[in-house]
């Protein structure tokens, strides 16, 4: 380890290397705080060339390494399992080029999502994926987990807005996939890399698609007595052929926390509220808003409010996107799940979540991307209490099992990380998993980059993936 430290300091300079226990404490986990492990070293490259040098040093000394963005991920995707070197991309935050005529920008992985949108706003453009952690998460992290956000119902997730990447492979080679040209011939390697959670290499540059800002918005808040009425509204809206830009649901417990934090004026006696937004050309939006209001009232909405000014709309979305921070008012710790179910199954799923909370004596609040069935139940607990931690893990397991039973998935945007590896055999056949392992081995043959993430990799599985790779070669 002393040799590793010396080599990294010689490569990057002392100011770009952290190694003391107090410094490393910050990097022992991401937003999934239940599992923790300190890395041996954290480094801060500022260029692709420096990433290459770091990777080569790690390979020479046979030390595992993994990339890290802002650490807002919620499934242990940047947990340094087994220690090693965390390669923080936080200092690679340049917007290298913006080409609005061709609708793309070139950015480094450490660019904060919201910073890019704010940079583009005066030009009339934005980067469409908008996770709730938008003010902190990075474009590189969005690429790693294929992040979504409230507006992905209409605009799609990160993979729909990434044209190409520059990738430092785990052996130190640099490759480029895709680029500014739409629909390049050949295999869609960019699509394979987006969502691979850092297991294929380290993204050092990204070509992102730009989306023109809508001419106008209509943002409504539906107030419902019950969660069932709110979720039935969601199904009816989509069934009527209306594709809102966003459909977000918040239940009573989360409403109380948000209202205490932001004083938006949420009704604290409501069972749930639904944020419903349409955007596009101003002509026709009022008619869409009226249709939405009628459907909401048909499902017993007791009130439908409209954001009448941009300031009201901004405060409403601020309240929604900072909901997870407001949860700190309810409990010392929380664990956010990220399951997906068909929209029509949302009422059943939420009833099951309530039952699971009662079964394990846990308070669970819900805020989620209702339009695409991406649920985010938030389990409240105190991680200093070992019994509560165990109950949270069991309850989380039951929630994700129910998502699978209802025909859904265990992640919509947070990824698998280390938290959900055990669910992969429930979602995929042994043949599917073997093929995924072969694909990862093609990029990462020694498993040194982001080890023990995403896929179950007991020794036999790793050996099988190497056999498959040799056969393919």
Residue pairs with C-beta under 8 A, 6 or more apart in sequence:
1 40
1 41
3 61
4 40
4 41
4 57
4 58
4 61
4 63
4 85
5 17
5 19
5 41
7 57
7 61
8 17
8 41
8 43
8 54
8 57
8 85
9 17
11 50
11 53
11 54
11 57
12 43
12 44
12 45
12 50
12 53
12 54
16 43
16 44
16 45
16 46
16 91
17 41
17 42
17 43
17 44
18 24
18 27
18 41
18 42
18 43
19 40
19 41
19 42
21 38
23 42
24 38
24 39
24 40
24 41
24 42
25 38
27 38
27 39
27 42
27 68
27 71
27 78
27 80
27 86
27 88
28 36
28 37
28 38
28 39
28 79
28 80
29 35
29 36
29 37
29 71
29 76
29 79
30 68
30 71
30 72
30 73
30 74
30 75
30 76
30 77
30 78
30 79
30 417
31 71
31 72
31 73
31 74
31 133
31 336
32 73
32 74
32 75
32 76
32 79
32 335
32 417
32 418
32 419
33 333
33 335
33 383
34 335
34 383
34 389
34 392
34 393
34 419
35 76
35 79
35 418
35 419
36 79
37 79
37 80
37 81
37 82
37 83
38 80
38 83
39 80
39 83
39 84
39 85
39 86
40 63
40 83
40 84
40 85
41 84
41 85
41 86
42 68
42 85
42 86
42 88
43 54
43 85
43 86
43 87
43 88
44 88
44 90
44 91
45 51
45 54
45 87
45 89
45 91
45 92
46 91
46 92
47 92
47 204
48 166
48 168
48 174
48 204
48 205
51 87
51 168
51 202
51 204
52 168
52 172
52 174
54 65
54 85
54 87
55 65
55 168
55 170
55 171
55 172
55 202
55 449
56 172
57 63
58 64
58 65
58 84
58 85
58 448
59 170
59 171
59 172
59 446
59 448
62 448
63 84
63 85
63 448
64 80
64 81
64 82
64 83
64 84
64 85
64 448
64 449
64 451
65 84
65 85
65 86
65 87
65 448
65 449
66 78
66 80
66 84
66 85
66 86
66 87
66 198
66 449
66 450
66 451
66 453
67 78
67 87
67 89
67 109
67 140
67 144
67 198
67 202
67 203
67 450
68 78
68 86
68 87
68 88
68 89
68 90
69 78
69 89
69 90
69 109
69 110
69 137
69 138
69 140
69 141
69 144
70 90
70 112
70 133
70 136
70 137
70 138
70 141
71 78
72 131
72 133
72 136
72 137
72 141
73 141
73 144
73 145
73 414
73 415
73 417
74 336
74 338
74 414
75 145
75 338
75 411
75 414
75 415
75 416
75 417
75 418
75 419
75 420
76 417
76 418
76 419
77 144
77 145
77 197
77 198
77 414
77 415
77 416
77 417
77 418
77 453
78 86
78 198
79 417
79 418
80 86
81 418
81 451
81 452
81 453
82 451
82 452
84 451
87 202
89 108
89 109
89 110
89 138
89 140
89 202
89 204
90 110
90 138
91 110
92 108
92 109
92 110
92 140
92 204
93 108
93 110
93 111
93 112
93 115
93 138
94 107
94 108
94 111
95 105
95 106
95 107
95 108
95 111
95 116
95 119
96 105
96 106
96 107
96 108
96 205
97 105
97 106
98 105
98 119
98 120
98 123
98 210
99 105
99 180
100 123
100 124
100 125
100 210
102 180
103 125
103 209
103 210
103 211
104 163
104 180
104 207
104 208
104 209
104 210
105 116
105 120
105 127
105 207
105 208
105 210
106 205
106 206
106 207
106 208
107 116
107 139
107 205
107 206
107 208
108 139
108 140
108 204
108 205
108 206
109 138
109 139
109 140
109 141
109 143
109 203
109 204
109 205
109 206
110 138
110 139
110 140
111 138
111 139
111 140
112 135
112 136
112 137
112 138
112 139
113 127
113 129
113 130
113 131
113 133
113 134
113 135
113 137
113 138
113 139
113 142
114 134
114 135
116 127
116 139
116 208
117 126
117 127
117 130
117 134
120 126
120 127
120 210
121 213
124 212
124 213
125 210
125 211
125 212
125 213
126 210
126 211
126 213
127 139
127 161
127 208
127 210
127 211
128 151
128 152
128 155
128 156
128 160
128 161
128 209
128 211
129 142
129 147
129 148
129 149
129 151
129 152
129 155
129 156
129 157
129 158
129 161
130 149
130 150
130 151
130 152
130 321
131 137
131 142
131 147
131 148
131 149
131 413
132 149
132 150
132 320
132 321
132 322
132 323
132 324
133 324
134 149
134 321
135 321
137 147
139 206
139 208
140 203
140 206
141 147
142 158
143 158
143 162
143 165
143 193
143 194
143 195
143 203
143 206
144 195
144 196
144 197
144 198
144 203
144 415
145 158
145 195
145 197
145 413
145 414
145 415
146 157
146 158
146 159
146 194
146 195
146 413
146 415
147 157
147 158
147 413
148 157
148 158
148 369
148 372
148 374
148 412
148 413
149 369
149 413
150 246
150 248
150 275
150 317
150 320
150 321
150 369
151 245
151 246
151 277
152 369
152 372
153 243
153 244
153 245
153 246
153 247
153 369
153 371
153 372
154 243
154 244
154 245
154 246
154 279
155 161
155 211
155 245
157 413
158 194
158 195
159 190
159 191
159 194
159 195
160 209
161 208
161 209
161 211
162 178
162 190
162 194
162 206
162 207
162 208
162 209
163 178
163 179
163 180
163 181
163 182
163 190
163 207
163 208
163 209
164 176
164 177
164 178
164 179
164 180
164 184
164 190
164 206
164 207
165 176
165 177
165 178
165 190
165 193
165 194
165 203
165 205
165 206
165 207
166 174
166 175
166 176
166 203
166 204
166 205
166 206
167 174
167 175
167 176
167 177
167 193
167 200
167 201
167 202
167 203
167 204
168 174
168 201
168 202
168 203
168 204
169 175
169 200
169 201
169 443
169 444
170 200
170 201
170 443
170 444
170 445
170 446
170 448
170 449
171 445
174 204
176 205
177 189
177 190
177 193
178 184
178 188
178 189
178 190
178 207
179 207
180 207
192 200
192 439
193 200
193 201
193 203
195 415
196 440
196 443
196 454
197 415
197 416
197 417
197 450
197 453
197 454
198 449
198 450
198 453
199 440
199 443
199 444
199 449
199 450
199 453
199 454
199 455
200 440
200 443
200 444
200 449
201 443
201 444
201 449
202 449
214 245
214 279
214 280
214 281
215 280
215 281
215 282
216 279
216 280
216 281
216 282
216 285
217 245
217 277
217 278
217 279
217 285
217 307
217 313
218 277
218 278
218 279
218 285
218 286
218 288
218 289
218 306
219 275
219 276
219 277
219 306
219 307
219 312
219 313
219 316
219 317
220 275
220 276
220 277
220 289
220 292
220 293
220 296
220 304
220 305
220 306
220 307
221 273
221 274
221 275
221 276
221 304
221 305
221 306
221 307
221 316
222 230
222 233
222 273
222 274
222 276
222 293
222 296
222 301
222 303
222 304
223 267
223 270
223 273
223 301
223 302
223 303
223 304
223 305
224 230
224 233
224 270
224 271
224 272
224 273
224 274
224 299
224 300
224 301
224 302
225 270
225 271
225 300
225 302
226 271
226 272
226 300
227 249
227 251
227 271
227 272
227 347
227 350
227 366
228 347
228 350
229 271
229 272
229 299
229 300
229 301
230 249
230 271
230 272
230 273
230 274
230 299
230 370
231 249
231 343
231 346
231 347
231 350
231 370
232 299
232 347
233 274
233 295
233 296
233 299
233 301
234 247
234 249
234 274
234 343
234 346
234 370
234 371
235 343
235 344
235 346
236 295
236 298
236 299
237 244
237 247
237 276
237 292
237 295
238 343
238 371
240 291
240 295
242 278
242 288
242 291
242 292
242 295
244 276
244 277
244 278
244 292
244 371
245 277
245 278
245 279
246 275
246 276
246 277
246 369
246 371
247 274
247 275
247 276
247 277
247 369
247 370
247 371
248 274
248 275
248 320
248 367
248 368
248 369
248 370
248 371
249 272
249 273
249 274
249 275
249 366
249 367
249 368
249 370
250 258
250 266
250 272
250 273
250 275
250 320
250 323
250 366
250 367
251 271
251 272
251 350
251 365
251 366
251 367
252 268
252 270
252 271
252 272
252 365
253 330
253 363
253 364
253 365
253 366
254 323
254 326
254 327
254 365
254 366
254 367
254 378
255 266
255 267
255 268
255 270
255 273
256 268
256 330
257 323
257 326
257 327
257 329
257 330
257 365
258 264
258 266
258 319
258 320
258 322
258 323
258 326
259 265
259 266
259 268
260 326
260 329
261 319
261 322
261 325
261 326
261 329
262 315
262 318
262 319
262 322
262 326
264 315
264 316
264 319
266 273
266 319
267 273
267 303
270 302
274 296
274 301
274 370
275 316
275 317
275 320
276 292
276 296
278 285
278 288
278 289
278 292
279 285
289 306
293 304
296 304
297 304
307 313
307 316
320 367
323 367
324 334
324 336
324 367
324 378
327 334
327 365
327 378
327 380
328 334
330 363
330 365
330 380
331 363
331 380
331 381
331 382
332 381
332 382
332 383
332 384
333 380
333 381
333 382
333 383
334 378
334 379
334 380
334 381
335 378
335 379
335 381
335 392
335 396
336 376
336 377
336 378
336 379
336 414
337 375
337 376
337 377
337 378
337 379
337 396
337 399
337 400
338 374
338 375
338 376
338 410
338 411
338 412
338 413
338 414
339 349
339 374
339 375
339 377
339 399
339 400
339 402
339 403
339 408
339 409
339 410
339 411
339 412
340 372
340 373
340 374
340 375
340 403
340 408
340 409
340 410
340 411
340 412
341 349
341 373
341 375
341 403
341 406
341 407
341 408
342 373
342 406
342 407
342 408
343 370
343 371
343 372
343 373
345 373
345 406
345 407
345 408
346 370
346 373
346 375
348 406
349 375
349 402
349 403
349 406
350 366
350 375
352 399
352 402
353 364
353 366
353 375
353 377
353 399
353 402
354 364
356 362
356 364
356 395
356 398
356 399
356 402
357 363
357 364
357 379
357 395
359 395
359 398
360 391
360 392
360 394
360 395
361 391
362 379
362 380
362 381
362 388
362 391
362 392
362 395
363 379
363 380
364 377
364 378
364 379
364 380
364 395
365 377
365 378
365 380
366 375
366 376
366 377
366 378
367 376
367 378
368 374
368 375
368 376
368 377
369 376
369 412
372 412
373 408
373 412
374 412
374 413
375 403
375 412
377 399
379 392
379 395
379 396
381 388
381 389
381 391
381 392
382 388
383 389
400 410
400 420
400 423
401 426
403 409
403 410
404 410
404 423
404 426
404 427
409 427
410 416
410 420
410 423
410 426
410 427
411 420
415 454
416 423
416 424
416 453
416 454
416 455
417 453
417 454
418 452
418 453
421 452
421 453
421 454
421 455
421 456
422 456
424 433
424 454
424 455
424 456
425 433
425 456
428 436
433 455
433 456
433 461
434 461
434 464
434 465
434 468
436 455
437 455
437 457
437 461
437 462
437 464
437 465
437 468
438 465
438 468
438 469
438 472
440 447
440 454
440 455
440 465
441 447
441 465
441 466
441 468
441 469
442 469
442 472
444 450
445 466
445 469
447 457
447 462
451 457
455 461
